[in-house]
Amino acid sequence: MGLLDPSNAVEARTTINLEDEMRTSYLNYAMSVIVSRALPDVRDGLKPVHRRILYTMDESGVVSSKPHKKSARVVGEVMGKYHPHGDSAIYDSMVRMAQPFQMSSILIDGQGNFGSIDGDSPAAMRYTEARMSPLAESMVADMIVSGGMEAGQSGYAARKSGRDTVDFIANYDGTLLQPTVLPTRFPNVLVNGGAGIAVGMATNIPTHNLGEVIDATLAMIDNPSLTLDEFMAFVPGPDFPTGGVVMGAQSIRTAMETGRGSLYVSGVAHIEENGGRQRVVLTELPYAVNKEELVSRIGALVTGVASDKKKSRTISVIPDHQRILGVSDLRDESDGTGIRVVIDLKRDTDPNLVLSKLRKYTRFCTTFSVNATCLNAYNQPEVMGAMRMVSEFIQFRKQVVRRRTIYLLDEARDELAKQIGLYAARSCVEEVVKIIRSSKDPEAARIGLMAMSFATNGELGALIAACDPDVAVPEFFTLSMAQAKAVLALRLSSLTALELDKISERIQTIITSIRGYEEVLNNEETLKDIIRNELAEVRAKFSTPRRTRIESFAPGDVSEDELVEQKAVFLTLTGQGYVKITPLDAYREQSRGGKGRAGMETKEDDFVQKSMVCNTRTPLLFFTSRGIAHTVRAYKLPETAPNSRGKPIVNFINLRPGETIAAVLPLPEDKADFDGKFMMFVTDRGEVRRNRATDFSQVNKSGKIAMKLEDANGQPTAALINVLLAEKGDDIALSTSSGRSVRFPITDVRVFSGRNSTGNKGVALTASDRVVGATILRHFDATAAEREAYLSGGSCVIKHPDKEDEKVTLSAERLAEMAEAEQYLLTVTERGYGKRFSSYDFRTTSRGTQGVKAGTFSKVTGDLVACACVLPTDSLVLVTDGGQVIRTPVSTQKENGQITEIRVMSRTARGVKLFEIPDDQRIVDVAIIANEEEPSAPQFHPL
């Protein structure tokens, strides 16, 4: 019969279900990975491989007081005795415990290349050397008990004497014993954290500051009912070895409380001045971020292309909105003293925006997912909050100290019995020597010694009584077997050389120690005091300052706009489309008639077209000549010196060929401020349209049609000159280059729901005339006689051709009411002439008329450039087509109340000289600066 004959099969075979076998085997595998590989123990914060490495190094004497030993030697010892897995896994675990950028407090003191924060691999184990760090020695200190051993003794004998502090189990082949947990003296699970992936679960515990964790542990020992807020007063959050900033008070609190959460971690950077330019310097990185990869990513955002250096090929193109513009150089200057990644910026680059892009599109700002899963005291996986971990450590530490104390107490009692026996033998040394010499062998000598009776009526009795005062001292004392063996263990010469006084002193010392041990076991507070003292000792030796800052706000709480420095700036836009912002402080205020300063370099055929004062965070609506609206934050425009030209506006707004910027309108920060407000669109042909402001609260990046200003053939029909915010009840005033102005209520223009129409006719123009200014005025009902009386000081005489003259006098109440509602309008001409006049001198007329004269203008004054409402506390910024800019106050009052600046004159007056300009230049734009008591948030009036 063949071997495959069924009759040859083993009779005792079993049939099993494959599904059941796979389930059982996989569960066994899963539990093995969870318990024996991937998860740290909450008591010592170590995974089995880390525990075996430290235990082996301690067992082999590779301690901090001894020279470093080859890493390969340690790995071989670990693998051969306790960890039957790959040598590379053991070495990698060993390397991690020696990396200061991974561990809050290193447990292994490495010598050689143990890797770097750049992701460099460590040298092979045959090249590197290692030994335990002093802190790691405190984790195994209680496994070496000094009774009967020399100080610092390690190895099997020491291990054997220390087994009682923790439980030991057999190694993988049953030939050796290994500890199930190390009797650490500090909460290592919080201090050094840990990460691992098991089956169906994972762990990721952040590192914390050793000193803070010990302080919190001491507080919990004193008060087990400590609240989370009280606990976090000691440990405000993680403390990563690489520093950085952890953001988000609520997320930190959640992670500390539940053991789960997501922490926002950012690197640290500062801004340096570099010869008139600025640079961004990164000095700290988020935990577990590879510096080399971060620098490579920054380079990709600068160049716009992400490349694979190893394969020398392009991986992807960076989207435009992620690009970091304005960088002149990027380099890594890191050395042994710390991290320093330098990003040199061009002159017009805002470093805050660069930092914002770094946080948003690189791992300079990242998240740390907290999953504090670890094994509890019963070897079961459990997610624990920080307070639970400390509580578990305290309970574990109490057990260790109790077991250590019990061991020491037993040892002390054995030693006491031995010393009593020696004292008794020495007190009758002649008889003892005689018995020993007359005995044929040690056993006979032992029996002979145990048969002796020692009188207890002397010092011996006193010593026996001191050992246990509650037990009566017998009349005679006999040696026990252990005591007799201790006597026989001594040479006769050593026995006879013993001094009773010294033995007595030794006995008293041991008795004192025993009383102390018993106090520890019987008194909980004494036990706690020992734990406190040992914790304080570790803190005094190894605590370090906190490296990671804690910020209460989270990245989502702070927008990119809020990262920008808030300051007043002056915006200018040239006819050829060059735009810039300049800090307002760069323009000194001059008296009327000053020559100003060079405000911008312009080409010979270019000139400043638009200017305004705004805030760096102000959202600006740009309206183009084709009636398209675009939104840009002021800080995104180039910030340059006053004499710089700026950059083309096409870098910030999508413009079609031939399309130019016609108007700029600042928008309120809060969109709710649009409620009940209207936008008044004014063209150079005198057309006015009214829309609800909310129609333009949202403008897409590609722009939004604001007004259709083209015919069917795409040719322009008019140009938009201004857009104003107004409220119901306001008046709008339009001024033309010929010096005519018309004022009418905005309600004379209906609200348009669409955006195709150009609106209604606002002012009548001649063929050569154009609208140059538009402003909003508060409407106030007053008769012509009241207005004339007010302008005359309170009373006036109205002459009538067909009846008697009428005298009009305003009451004090009416005079005060009109004074409160009065506004002043300012006119400025091309040649720098200007004046102020009262709004009561500007009567309301019908829409669509030529209006009234806004002044007397000639070739000397030039055409009208601007007519706008101003306050006495305002200042002007005047801009010429040659690029000169000057600031001048609207009015300055002396103590006597006299106005020394721009005079208030009649509406038809020519005005006074405001600005000395060269003969070949003309004023092209005027901006009004509101009262700057709060320069960080200035108000402004566009013209």
BELMO-V75901 format. One record per pair of residues at least 24 apart in sequence whose C-alpha atoms are under 7 Angstrom apart, sorted by the first residue. I is the first residue (numbers start at 1). GAP is how many residues later the second one is. D is the distance in whole Angstrom. If there is no record, write none. Layout:
i: [I | I]
gap: [GAP | GAP]
d: [D | D]
This chain:
i: [30 | 33 | 33 | 34 | 34 | 35 | 38 | 38 | 38 | 39 | 39 | 39 | 39 | 40 | 40 | 41 | 41 | 41 | 42 | 42 | 42 | 42 | 42 | 43 | 43 | 43 | 44 | 44 | 44 | 44 | 44 | 44 | 44 | 45 | 45 | 49 | 49 | 50 | 52 | 52 | 53 | 57 | 58 | 59 | 59 | 59 | 60 | 61 | 62 | 62 | 63 | 63 | 64 | 64 | 64 | 64 | 68 | 68 | 68 | 69 | 69 | 69 | 70 | 70 | 70 | 70 | 71 | 71 | 71 | 71 | 71 | 72 | 72 | 82 | 82 | 100 | 101 | 101 | 102 | 103 | 103 | 104 | 104 | 104 | 104 | 104 | 104 | 104 | 105 | 106 | 107 | 107 | 107 | 107 | 108 | 108 | 109 | 117 | 117 | 118 | 118 | 118 | 119 | 135 | 138 | 138 | 139 | 139 | 139 | 139 | 140 | 140 | 140 | 142 | 164 | 164 | 164 | 165 | 165 | 165 | 166 | 183 | 185 | 185 | 186 | 186 | 187 | 187 | 202 | 203 | 203 | 203 | 204 | 204 | 204 | 204 | 205 | 205 | 205 | 206 | 206 | 207 | 207 | 207 | 208 | 208 | 208 | 209 | 209 | 210 | 211 | 211 | 211 | 214 | 214 | 217 | 218 | 237 | 239 | 239 | 239 | 240 | 240 | 240 | 241 | 242 | 242 | 242 | 242 | 243 | 243 | 243 | 243 | 243 | 244 | 244 | 244 | 244 | 244 | 244 | 245 | 245 | 245 | 245 | 246 | 246 | 246 | 246 | 247 | 247 | 247 | 247 | 247 | 247 | 248 | 248 | 248 | 248 | 249 | 249 | 249 | 255 | 256 | 256 | 257 | 257 | 258 | 258 | 259 | 259 | 259 | 259 | 259 | 259 | 259 | 260 | 260 | 260 | 261 | 261 | 262 | 262 | 262 | 262 | 263 | 263 | 263 | 264 | 264 | 264 | 264 | 265 | 265 | 265 | 265 | 266 | 266 | 266 | 267 | 267 | 277 | 277 | 277 | 278 | 278 | 279 | 279 | 279 | 279 | 280 | 280 | 280 | 280 | 281 | 281 | 281 | 281 | 282 | 282 | 282 | 283 | 283 | 283 | 284 | 285 | 286 | 286 | 286 | 289 | 294 | 294 | 297 | 302 | 322 | 322 | 324 | 324 | 348 | 348 | 348 | 349 | 352 | 352 | 356 | 402 | 405 | 409 | 409 | 412 | 412 | 416 | 416 | 417 | 418 | 418 | 419 | 419 | 421 | 421 | 422 | 423 | 423 | 424 | 424 | 426 | 426 | 426 | 426 | 429 | 446 | 446 | 449 | 449 | 450 | 450 | 450 | 450 | 450 | 451 | 452 | 453 | 453 | 454 | 467 | 561 | 566 | 566 | 566 | 566 | 567 | 567 | 567 | 567 | 567 | 568 | 568 | 568 | 568 | 568 | 568 | 568 | 569 | 569 | 569 | 569 | 570 | 570 | 570 | 571 | 571 | 571 | 572 | 572 | 572 | 572 | 573 | 573 | 573 | 573 | 574 | 574 | 574 | 574 | 574 | 575 | 575 | 575 | 575 | 576 | 577 | 577 | 577 | 578 | 578 | 578 | 578 | 578 | 579 | 579 | 579 | 579 | 580 | 580 | 580 | 580 | 580 | 580 | 581 | 581 | 581 | 581 | 582 | 582 | 582 | 582 | 586 | 587 | 588 | 589 | 589 | 590 | 590 | 591 | 592 | 592 | 592 | 592 | 593 | 593 | 593 | 593 | 594 | 594 | 595 | 595 | 595 | 596 | 596 | 596 | 597 | 597 | 597 | 598 | 598 | 598 | 598 | 599 | 599 | 599 | 599 | 599 | 600 | 600 | 600 | 600 | 600 | 600 | 601 | 601 | 601 | 601 | 602 | 602 | 607 | 607 | 607 | 608 | 608 | 608 | 608 | 608 | 609 | 609 | 610 | 611 | 611 | 612 | 612 | 613 | 613 | 613 | 614 | 614 | 615 | 615 | 618 | 618 | 618 | 619 | 619 | 620 | 620 | 620 | 620 | 621 | 621 | 621 | 621 | 622 | 622 | 622 | 622 | 623 | 623 | 623 | 623 | 624 | 624 | 624 | 624 | 624 | 625 | 625 | 625 | 625 | 625 | 625 | 626 | 626 | 627 | 627 | 627 | 627 | 627 | 627 | 628 | 628 | 628 | 628 | 628 | 629 | 629 | 629 | 629 | 630 | 630 | 630 | 630 | 631 | 654 | 662 | 662 | 663 | 663 | 663 | 663 | 665 | 665 | 671 | 676 | 677 | 677 | 677 | 678 | 678 | 678 | 679 | 679 | 679 | 679 | 680 | 680 | 680 | 681 | 681 | 681 | 682 | 682 | 682 | 682 | 683 | 683 | 683 | 683 | 684 | 684 | 684 | 684 | 684 | 684 | 685 | 685 | 685 | 686 | 686 | 686 | 686 | 686 | 687 | 687 | 687 | 687 | 687 | 688 | 688 | 688 | 688 | 689 | 689 | 689 | 689 | 690 | 690 | 690 | 690 | 691 | 691 | 691 | 705 | 706 | 707 | 707 | 707 | 707 | 708 | 708 | 708 | 708 | 709 | 722 | 726 | 729 | 730 | 730 | 730 | 730 | 731 | 731 | 731 | 731 | 732 | 732 | 732 | 733 | 733 | 733 | 734 | 734 | 734 | 734 | 735 | 735 | 735 | 735 | 735 | 736 | 736 | 736 | 736 | 736 | 737 | 737 | 737 | 737 | 737 | 737 | 737 | 738 | 738 | 738 | 739 | 739 | 739 | 739 | 739 | 740 | 740 | 740 | 740 | 740 | 741 | 741 | 741 | 741 | 742 | 742 | 742 | 742 | 743 | 743 | 743 | 744 | 744 | 744 | 744 | 761 | 762 | 762 | 763 | 763 | 763 | 763 | 764 | 764 | 764 | 765 | 772 | 772 | 773 | 773 | 773 | 774 | 774 | 774 | 775 | 775 | 787 | 790 | 823 | 824 | 824 | 824 | 825 | 825 | 825 | 825 | 826 | 826 | 826 | 826 | 827 | 827 | 827 | 828 | 828 | 828 | 828 | 829 | 829 | 829 | 829 | 829 | 829 | 830 | 830 | 830 | 830 | 830 | 830 | 830 | 830 | 831 | 831 | 831 | 831 | 832 | 832 | 832 | 832 | 832 | 833 | 833 | 833 | 833 | 833 | 834 | 834 | 834 | 834 | 835 | 835 | 835 | 835 | 835 | 835 | 836 | 836 | 836 | 836 | 837 | 837 | 837 | 837 | 841 | 853 | 854 | 854 | 855 | 855 | 855 | 855 | 856 | 856 | 856 | 857 | 865 | 865 | 866 | 866 | 868 | 873 | 873 | 874 | 874 | 874 | 874 | 875 | 875 | 875 | 876 | 876 | 876 | 876 | 877 | 877 | 877 | 878 | 878 | 878 | 878 | 879 | 879 | 879 | 879 | 880 | 880 | 880 | 880 | 880 | 881 | 881 | 881 | 881 | 882]
gap: [169 | 165 | 166 | 164 | 165 | 344 | 158 | 159 | 160 | 157 | 164 | 335 | 336 | 334 | 335 | 333 | 334 | 335 | 147 | 332 | 333 | 334 | 347 | 349 | 350 | 353 | 137 | 138 | 139 | 140 | 143 | 144 | 145 | 143 | 144 | 34 | 41 | 43 | 26 | 30 | 25 | 75 | 96 | 95 | 96 | 97 | 95 | 93 | 69 | 70 | 68 | 69 | 67 | 68 | 69 | 70 | 61 | 62 | 63 | 60 | 61 | 62 | 56 | 58 | 59 | 60 | 54 | 55 | 57 | 58 | 59 | 53 | 54 | 89 | 90 | 141 | 140 | 141 | 139 | 89 | 138 | 87 | 88 | 103 | 104 | 105 | 136 | 137 | 87 | 27 | 25 | 26 | 28 | 29 | 24 | 25 | 24 | 173 | 174 | 172 | 173 | 174 | 171 | 407 | 46 | 47 | 43 | 44 | 45 | 46 | 42 | 43 | 44 | 41 | 239 | 240 | 243 | 235 | 238 | 239 | 234 | 217 | 349 | 350 | 28 | 349 | 203 | 206 | 171 | 168 | 169 | 170 | 165 | 166 | 167 | 168 | 165 | 166 | 167 | 32 | 164 | 31 | 32 | 33 | 30 | 31 | 32 | 30 | 337 | 333 | 328 | 332 | 333 | 321 | 325 | 173 | 314 | 313 | 307 | 308 | 309 | 47 | 307 | 308 | 306 | 42 | 43 | 44 | 45 | 41 | 42 | 43 | 304 | 305 | 24 | 40 | 41 | 42 | 304 | 305 | 303 | 304 | 305 | 306 | 302 | 303 | 304 | 305 | 303 | 304 | 305 | 306 | 307 | 308 | 303 | 304 | 305 | 306 | 302 | 303 | 304 | 115 | 129 | 130 | 128 | 129 | 126 | 127 | 111 | 112 | 113 | 124 | 125 | 126 | 127 | 110 | 111 | 112 | 108 | 109 | 105 | 106 | 107 | 108 | 104 | 105 | 106 | 102 | 103 | 104 | 290 | 100 | 101 | 102 | 103 | 98 | 99 | 100 | 97 | 98 | 68 | 69 | 70 | 66 | 67 | 63 | 64 | 65 | 66 | 62 | 63 | 64 | 71 | 59 | 60 | 61 | 62 | 58 | 59 | 60 | 56 | 57 | 58 | 55 | 79 | 78 | 79 | 80 | 74 | 68 | 69 | 65 | 25 | 35 | 39 | 30 | 33 | 290 | 291 | 292 | 289 | 211 | 212 | 204 | 119 | 112 | 105 | 108 | 98 | 102 | 91 | 94 | 66 | 65 | 68 | 84 | 88 | 58 | 62 | 65 | 77 | 80 | 30 | 36 | 69 | 70 | 72 | 74 | 67 | 38 | 39 | 30 | 35 | 28 | 29 | 30 | 31 | 34 | 27 | 26 | 24 | 25 | 24 | 44 | 56 | 49 | 50 | 51 | 370 | 48 | 49 | 368 | 369 | 370 | 46 | 47 | 48 | 367 | 368 | 369 | 370 | 44 | 45 | 46 | 47 | 42 | 43 | 44 | 40 | 41 | 42 | 36 | 38 | 39 | 40 | 35 | 36 | 37 | 38 | 32 | 33 | 34 | 35 | 36 | 31 | 32 | 33 | 34 | 30 | 71 | 72 | 83 | 67 | 68 | 69 | 70 | 71 | 67 | 68 | 69 | 70 | 57 | 58 | 59 | 60 | 66 | 67 | 56 | 57 | 58 | 59 | 57 | 58 | 59 | 60 | 56 | 300 | 299 | 298 | 299 | 297 | 298 | 297 | 296 | 309 | 322 | 323 | 320 | 321 | 322 | 323 | 321 | 322 | 320 | 321 | 322 | 288 | 289 | 290 | 287 | 288 | 289 | 45 | 285 | 286 | 287 | 43 | 44 | 284 | 285 | 286 | 42 | 43 | 44 | 45 | 283 | 284 | 42 | 43 | 44 | 282 | 43 | 281 | 274 | 275 | 276 | 271 | 272 | 273 | 275 | 316 | 315 | 316 | 315 | 314 | 316 | 315 | 330 | 314 | 316 | 327 | 324 | 326 | 322 | 323 | 48 | 49 | 51 | 47 | 48 | 44 | 45 | 46 | 47 | 43 | 44 | 45 | 46 | 39 | 41 | 42 | 43 | 38 | 39 | 40 | 41 | 35 | 36 | 37 | 38 | 39 | 34 | 35 | 36 | 37 | 94 | 95 | 33 | 83 | 78 | 79 | 80 | 81 | 82 | 93 | 75 | 76 | 77 | 78 | 79 | 74 | 75 | 76 | 77 | 69 | 71 | 73 | 74 | 68 | 48 | 58 | 59 | 57 | 58 | 59 | 60 | 58 | 277 | 26 | 51 | 48 | 49 | 50 | 47 | 48 | 49 | 44 | 45 | 46 | 47 | 43 | 44 | 45 | 41 | 42 | 43 | 38 | 39 | 40 | 41 | 35 | 36 | 37 | 38 | 34 | 35 | 36 | 37 | 86 | 87 | 33 | 85 | 86 | 75 | 76 | 77 | 78 | 85 | 71 | 72 | 73 | 74 | 75 | 71 | 72 | 73 | 74 | 60 | 69 | 70 | 71 | 59 | 60 | 61 | 62 | 60 | 61 | 62 | 50 | 49 | 48 | 49 | 50 | 51 | 47 | 48 | 49 | 50 | 49 | 52 | 50 | 50 | 46 | 47 | 48 | 49 | 45 | 46 | 47 | 48 | 43 | 44 | 45 | 41 | 42 | 43 | 37 | 39 | 40 | 41 | 36 | 37 | 38 | 39 | 132 | 33 | 34 | 35 | 36 | 37 | 32 | 33 | 34 | 35 | 126 | 127 | 128 | 31 | 125 | 126 | 114 | 115 | 116 | 118 | 125 | 110 | 111 | 112 | 113 | 114 | 110 | 111 | 112 | 113 | 103 | 108 | 109 | 110 | 100 | 101 | 102 | 100 | 101 | 102 | 103 | 87 | 85 | 86 | 84 | 85 | 86 | 87 | 84 | 85 | 86 | 85 | 93 | 94 | 93 | 94 | 170 | 93 | 94 | 169 | 93 | 94 | 53 | 25 | 46 | 45 | 46 | 47 | 42 | 43 | 44 | 45 | 41 | 42 | 43 | 44 | 39 | 40 | 41 | 36 | 37 | 38 | 39 | 32 | 33 | 34 | 35 | 36 | 37 | 31 | 32 | 33 | 34 | 35 | 92 | 93 | 94 | 30 | 31 | 91 | 92 | 81 | 82 | 83 | 84 | 91 | 28 | 78 | 79 | 80 | 81 | 77 | 78 | 79 | 80 | 67 | 68 | 69 | 70 | 76 | 77 | 66 | 67 | 68 | 69 | 67 | 68 | 69 | 70 | 66 | 55 | 53 | 54 | 52 | 53 | 54 | 55 | 52 | 53 | 54 | 53 | 59 | 60 | 60 | 77 | 75 | 57 | 58 | 54 | 55 | 56 | 57 | 53 | 54 | 55 | 50 | 51 | 52 | 53 | 49 | 50 | 51 | 45 | 47 | 48 | 49 | 44 | 45 | 46 | 47 | 41 | 42 | 43 | 44 | 45 | 40 | 41 | 42 | 43 | 39]
d: [5 | 6 | 7 | 5 | 7 | 7 | 5 | 6 | 5 | 6 | 7 | 5 | 7 | 5 | 6 | 6 | 5 | 6 | 6 | 6 | 6 | 6 | 6 | 7 | 5 | 6 | 6 | 6 | 7 | 6 | 7 | 6 | 6 | 5 | 4 | 7 | 7 | 6 | 6 | 7 | 6 | 7 | 7 | 6 | 4 | 7 | 6 | 6 | 5 | 6 | 5 | 5 | 6 | 5 | 6 | 6 | 6 | 5 | 5 | 5 | 5 | 6 | 7 | 6 | 4 | 6 | 5 | 6 | 6 | 5 | 6 | 5 | 5 | 6 | 6 | 7 | 5 | 6 | 7 | 5 | 6 | 6 | 5 | 6 | 7 | 7 | 6 | 5 | 6 | 7 | 6 | 5 | 6 | 5 | 5 | 5 | 5 | 6 | 6 | 5 | 5 | 5 | 6 | 7 | 6 | 6 | 6 | 6 | 4 | 6 | 6 | 6 | 6 | 6 | 6 | 7 | 7 | 5 | 5 | 5 | 7 | 6 | 7 | 7 | 7 | 6 | 7 | 6 | 7 | 5 | 6 | 5 | 7 | 5 | 5 | 6 | 6 | 6 | 5 | 6 | 7 | 6 | 6 | 6 | 5 | 4 | 7 | 5 | 6 | 6 | 6 | 5 | 7 | 6 | 7 | 6 | 6 | 7 | 6 | 6 | 5 | 6 | 7 | 6 | 7 | 6 | 6 | 7 | 6 | 6 | 7 | 7 | 5 | 4 | 5 | 5 | 6 | 5 | 5 | 6 | 5 | 5 | 6 | 7 | 7 | 6 | 5 | 6 | 6 | 5 | 6 | 6 | 5 | 7 | 6 | 5 | 5 | 4 | 7 | 4 | 6 | 6 | 5 | 5 | 5 | 6 | 6 | 5 | 7 | 6 | 5 | 6 | 5 | 4 | 7 | 5 | 5 | 6 | 6 | 5 | 6 | 6 | 4 | 6 | 5 | 5 | 6 | 6 | 5 | 6 | 7 | 6 | 5 | 6 | 7 | 6 | 4 | 6 | 5 | 6 | 7 | 6 | 5 | 7 | 6 | 7 | 5 | 4 | 5 | 6 | 5 | 7 | 6 | 6 | 6 | 5 | 6 | 6 | 5 | 7 | 5 | 5 | 7 | 6 | 6 | 6 | 7 | 7 | 7 | 7 | 6 | 7 | 7 | 7 | 7 | 6 | 7 | 5 | 5 | 5 | 7 | 6 | 6 | 6 | 6 | 6 | 6 | 6 | 6 | 6 | 6 | 6 | 7 | 5 | 6 | 7 | 6 | 6 | 5 | 6 | 6 | 6 | 7 | 7 | 7 | 7 | 7 | 7 | 7 | 6 | 7 | 7 | 6 | 6 | 5 | 6 | 7 | 6 | 7 | 6 | 6 | 5 | 6 | 6 | 6 | 7 | 6 | 6 | 6 | 6 | 6 | 7 | 5 | 7 | 6 | 5 | 6 | 6 | 6 | 7 | 6 | 6 | 6 | 6 | 6 | 6 | 5 | 6 | 5 | 5 | 6 | 7 | 6 | 4 | 7 | 6 | 6 | 5 | 6 | 7 | 5 | 4 | 5 | 7 | 6 | 6 | 6 | 5 | 6 | 5 | 5 | 7 | 7 | 6 | 5 | 4 | 6 | 5 | 5 | 6 | 6 | 6 | 5 | 6 | 7 | 5 | 7 | 7 | 6 | 5 | 6 | 6 | 6 | 6 | 6 | 7 | 7 | 7 | 5 | 6 | 6 | 5 | 6 | 6 | 7 | 5 | 7 | 6 | 5 | 5 | 6 | 6 | 6 | 7 | 5 | 7 | 7 | 6 | 4 | 6 | 6 | 6 | 6 | 6 | 5 | 6 | 5 | 5 | 5 | 5 | 5 | 6 | 4 | 5 | 6 | 5 | 7 | 5 | 6 | 5 | 6 | 6 | 6 | 4 | 6 | 6 | 7 | 7 | 5 | 6 | 7 | 6 | 6 | 6 | 7 | 6 | 5 | 6 | 7 | 6 | 6 | 7 | 6 | 6 | 7 | 6 | 7 | 7 | 6 | 5 | 7 | 6 | 5 | 6 | 6 | 5 | 6 | 7 | 7 | 6 | 5 | 7 | 6 | 6 | 5 | 6 | 7 | 5 | 4 | 5 | 7 | 6 | 5 | 6 | 5 | 6 | 6 | 7 | 6 | 6 | 5 | 5 | 6 | 6 | 7 | 6 | 5 | 4 | 5 | 7 | 5 | 5 | 6 | 6 | 6 | 7 | 5 | 7 | 6 | 7 | 6 | 6 | 7 | 6 | 5 | 7 | 7 | 7 | 7 | 7 | 7 | 6 | 5 | 6 | 5 | 6 | 6 | 5 | 5 | 6 | 5 | 5 | 6 | 6 | 5 | 7 | 6 | 6 | 5 | 6 | 6 | 5 | 4 | 5 | 6 | 6 | 6 | 6 | 5 | 5 | 6 | 6 | 7 | 6 | 5 | 5 | 7 | 6 | 7 | 6 | 5 | 5 | 5 | 5 | 5 | 6 | 5 | 7 | 6 | 4 | 6 | 6 | 6 | 5 | 6 | 5 | 5 | 7 | 7 | 6 | 5 | 5 | 7 | 6 | 7 | 5 | 6 | 7 | 7 | 7 | 7 | 6 | 7 | 6 | 5 | 5 | 6 | 5 | 6 | 6 | 6 | 5 | 6 | 6 | 5 | 6 | 7 | 6 | 5 | 7 | 6 | 6 | 5 | 6 | 6 | 7 | 5 | 4 | 5 | 7 | 6 | 6 | 6 | 6 | 5 | 5 | 7 | 6 | 6 | 7 | 6 | 5 | 6 | 7 | 6 | 7 | 6 | 6 | 5 | 5 | 5 | 5 | 6 | 6 | 7 | 6 | 4 | 6 | 7 | 5 | 6 | 5 | 6 | 6 | 6 | 5 | 5 | 5 | 6 | 4 | 5 | 6 | 5 | 5 | 5 | 7 | 6 | 6 | 5 | 6 | 6 | 7 | 7 | 7 | 5 | 6 | 5 | 7 | 7 | 6 | 6 | 7 | 7 | 5 | 4 | 6 | 5 | 5 | 6 | 6 | 6 | 4 | 7 | 6 | 6 | 5 | 7 | 6 | 6 | 6 | 4 | 5 | 7 | 7 | 5 | 6 | 6 | 6 | 5 | 5 | 7 | 5 | 5 | 6 | 6 | 6 | 5 | 5 | 7 | 7 | 6 | 6 | 5 | 5 | 6 | 5 | 5 | 6 | 6 | 6 | 6 | 6 | 6 | 5 | 6 | 7 | 6 | 5 | 6 | 5 | 5 | 6 | 5 | 6 | 6 | 6 | 6 | 6 | 4 | 5 | 5 | 6 | 6 | 5 | 6 | 7 | 7 | 7 | 7 | 7 | 7 | 5 | 7 | 5 | 5 | 5 | 6 | 5 | 7 | 7 | 6 | 5 | 6 | 6 | 5 | 6 | 7 | 6 | 5 | 7 | 6 | 6 | 5 | 6 | 6 | 5 | 4 | 5 | 7 | 6 | 6 | 6 | 6 | 6]
